[in-house]
Amino acid sequence: MLVVRSLAFNVAFYLALIVQMLFWTPYYFLAPRHAAWFVPKFWARSSLKLQEWIAGTKSHIEGMENLPDGPFILAPKHQSFWDTIAFFPYLRDPVYILKRELMWIPFFGWYVGKMKMIPIHRGSRSKALKQALVVAKERMADNRQLIIYPEGTRRAPGDEPAYKWGIVEIYAALGVPVVPVAHVAGLYWPRRKFLRFPGTIHARFLPPIEAGLEKDEFMARLVRETEAACDELLVEAARSENPPHFPPTAVRRLRELGVEPPVQS
């Protein structure tokens, strides 16, 4: 049943993406940019509903009171495709840093271009960072919210943290608060796998880290506060009535925390 429901969700997810992209095209490109945000936010919310209805996976996101009113950086843990679509509906006018090659994809690139994201060439990290900072300052001046994944690439739940220094440079240059986001979505929507496990993905917007800290202090707080909340959510998932499959990294981390992992079926 797990395989059937996972396969059905994946088919429905990508079909809905194509159908909605075609259906909303006239409105999206004719509407003002702020009004056009309705389309991707509607798609994100409907995708999570499909996951709930078909795969049996609910999404519970809390801590909206921790989102500042002005510009800020949102720094989610990156474990799954889920965390690329689950958070931006809660932001007024989010902006992503992304590979410029994505802009060349028909329809998708046009949709991204409408929202004035920050495309960069990743050939050189230092040049890419400088390029991103120039554009990010312009975007943040319009009271936008920058979404950055501090670890860069997706990592398995419970894996050793591997935060990149790039977010520190961006934090220092922009002078805005950073809101860490904790979750263990990789337990339910694993990376590089088509299985979608039932249960509840619990995510949390953490209290913002204020602007103006020393770089080392900021990085230490970001890692400490994010990882502590992720550990809490990992233990919560392990003690739930219907725990998902736990990868070896999550099993190891639970034992380090003194919690016996659930028996895997």
SULZIVEN-V537814 format. One record per residue. N is the residue number from 1. D_FIRST is the distance of its C-alpha to the first C-alpha in Angstrom with 2 decimals. Layout:
n=N d_first=D_FIRST
n=N d_first=D_FIRST
//
This chain:
n=1 d_first=0.00
n=2 d_first=3.83
n=3 d_first=5.45
n=4 d_first=5.08
n=5 d_first=6.04
n=6 d_first=8.37
n=7 d_first=9.81
n=8 d_first=10.43
n=9 d_first=12.10
n=10 d_first=14.16
n=11 d_first=15.41
n=12 d_first=16.29
n=13 d_first=17.92
n=14 d_first=20.22
n=15 d_first=20.95
n=16 d_first=22.00
n=17 d_first=24.13
n=18 d_first=25.97
n=19 d_first=26.47
n=20 d_first=27.72
n=21 d_first=29.94
n=22 d_first=31.60
n=23 d_first=31.84
n=24 d_first=33.40
n=25 d_first=35.73
n=26 d_first=38.90
n=27 d_first=38.69
n=28 d_first=37.63
n=29 d_first=40.52
n=30 d_first=43.11
n=31 d_first=42.43
n=32 d_first=44.08
n=33 d_first=42.01
n=34 d_first=41.43
n=35 d_first=40.34
n=36 d_first=38.06
n=37 d_first=35.98
n=38 d_first=34.33
n=39 d_first=32.29
n=40 d_first=30.52
n=41 d_first=30.10
n=42 d_first=28.56
n=43 d_first=26.16
n=44 d_first=25.17
n=45 d_first=24.64
n=46 d_first=22.70
n=47 d_first=20.40
n=48 d_first=19.68
n=49 d_first=19.09
n=50 d_first=16.54
n=51 d_first=14.75
n=52 d_first=15.03
n=53 d_first=14.09
n=54 d_first=11.07
n=55 d_first=9.77
n=56 d_first=11.29
n=57 d_first=13.97
n=58 d_first=17.48
n=59 d_first=20.68
n=60 d_first=23.75
n=61 d_first=26.91
n=62 d_first=30.21
n=63 d_first=33.77
n=64 d_first=34.86
n=65 d_first=38.30
n=66 d_first=38.66
n=67 d_first=38.73
n=68 d_first=42.43
n=69 d_first=44.08
n=70 d_first=45.64
n=71 d_first=44.44
n=72 d_first=42.33
n=73 d_first=39.95
n=74 d_first=36.29
n=75 d_first=35.03
n=76 d_first=31.26
n=77 d_first=29.51
n=78 d_first=27.72
n=79 d_first=24.31
n=80 d_first=22.01
n=81 d_first=22.26
n=82 d_first=21.42
n=83 d_first=24.91
n=84 d_first=26.61
n=85 d_first=25.70
n=86 d_first=25.34
n=87 d_first=29.01
n=88 d_first=31.32
n=89 d_first=30.85
n=90 d_first=32.72
n=91 d_first=35.65
n=92 d_first=38.50
n=93 d_first=39.15
n=94 d_first=37.17
n=95 d_first=38.09
n=96 d_first=36.31
n=97 d_first=37.91
n=98 d_first=36.22
n=99 d_first=37.03
n=100 d_first=39.46
n=101 d_first=37.62
n=102 d_first=34.90
n=103 d_first=37.69
n=104 d_first=38.10
n=105 d_first=34.70
n=106 d_first=35.35
n=107 d_first=34.28
n=108 d_first=32.57
n=109 d_first=35.90
n=110 d_first=37.75
n=111 d_first=35.54
n=112 d_first=36.07
n=113 d_first=39.76
n=114 d_first=40.18
n=115 d_first=39.22
n=116 d_first=41.73
n=117 d_first=39.57
n=118 d_first=41.13
n=119 d_first=40.59
n=120 d_first=41.99
n=121 d_first=42.72
n=122 d_first=41.26
n=123 d_first=43.72
n=124 d_first=45.73
n=125 d_first=44.28
n=126 d_first=47.64
n=127 d_first=48.36
n=128 d_first=44.88
n=129 d_first=45.36
n=130 d_first=48.82
n=131 d_first=47.59
n=132 d_first=44.75
n=133 d_first=47.20
n=134 d_first=49.65
n=135 d_first=47.13
n=136 d_first=45.36
n=137 d_first=48.73
n=138 d_first=49.24
n=139 d_first=45.82
n=140 d_first=46.16
n=141 d_first=49.58
n=142 d_first=47.81
n=143 d_first=46.07
n=144 d_first=42.67
n=145 d_first=39.95
n=146 d_first=39.17
n=147 d_first=35.64
n=148 d_first=35.81
n=149 d_first=33.30
n=150 d_first=35.64
n=151 d_first=33.83
n=152 d_first=33.61
n=153 d_first=30.46
n=154 d_first=26.99
n=155 d_first=26.83
n=156 d_first=24.13
n=157 d_first=23.98
n=158 d_first=26.76
n=159 d_first=28.54
n=160 d_first=32.32
n=161 d_first=33.60
n=162 d_first=35.27
n=163 d_first=37.00
n=164 d_first=39.21
n=165 d_first=42.78
n=166 d_first=42.48
n=167 d_first=41.32
n=168 d_first=44.42
n=169 d_first=46.72
n=170 d_first=45.13
n=171 d_first=45.35
n=172 d_first=49.00
n=173 d_first=49.90
n=174 d_first=48.37
n=175 d_first=49.53
n=176 d_first=46.69
n=177 d_first=44.41
n=178 d_first=40.99
n=179 d_first=37.96
n=180 d_first=35.46
n=181 d_first=31.78
n=182 d_first=29.57
n=183 d_first=25.78
n=184 d_first=22.97
n=185 d_first=20.60
n=186 d_first=19.95
n=187 d_first=17.78
n=188 d_first=15.22
n=189 d_first=16.10
n=190 d_first=17.41
n=191 d_first=20.21
n=192 d_first=19.91
n=193 d_first=16.13
n=194 d_first=13.54
n=195 d_first=10.83
n=196 d_first=11.06
n=197 d_first=10.70
n=198 d_first=11.03
n=199 d_first=14.54
n=200 d_first=17.97
n=201 d_first=19.81
n=202 d_first=23.35
n=203 d_first=26.20
n=204 d_first=29.92
n=205 d_first=33.02
n=206 d_first=35.60
n=207 d_first=39.33
n=208 d_first=41.10
n=209 d_first=43.19
n=210 d_first=46.59
n=211 d_first=48.36
n=212 d_first=51.31
n=213 d_first=50.21
n=214 d_first=51.31
n=215 d_first=48.80
n=216 d_first=48.13
n=217 d_first=47.82
n=218 d_first=45.36
n=219 d_first=43.12
n=220 d_first=43.27
n=221 d_first=42.28
n=222 d_first=39.45
n=223 d_first=37.87
n=224 d_first=38.65
n=225 d_first=37.43
n=226 d_first=34.24
n=227 d_first=33.22
n=228 d_first=34.16
n=229 d_first=31.95
n=230 d_first=29.01
n=231 d_first=29.55
n=232 d_first=29.56
n=233 d_first=26.23
n=234 d_first=24.74
n=235 d_first=25.98
n=236 d_first=24.71
n=237 d_first=21.11
n=238 d_first=21.55
n=239 d_first=22.85
n=240 d_first=20.28
n=241 d_first=18.43
n=242 d_first=14.98
n=243 d_first=16.11
n=244 d_first=14.19
n=245 d_first=14.68
n=246 d_first=18.45
n=247 d_first=20.14
n=248 d_first=23.41
n=249 d_first=25.53
n=250 d_first=24.02
n=251 d_first=24.31
n=252 d_first=27.91
n=253 d_first=28.77
n=254 d_first=27.55
n=255 d_first=29.76
n=256 d_first=32.61
n=257 d_first=32.26
n=258 d_first=32.48
n=259 d_first=28.94
n=260 d_first=26.86
n=261 d_first=23.39
n=262 d_first=20.45
n=263 d_first=19.17
n=264 d_first=16.34
n=265 d_first=13.54
//
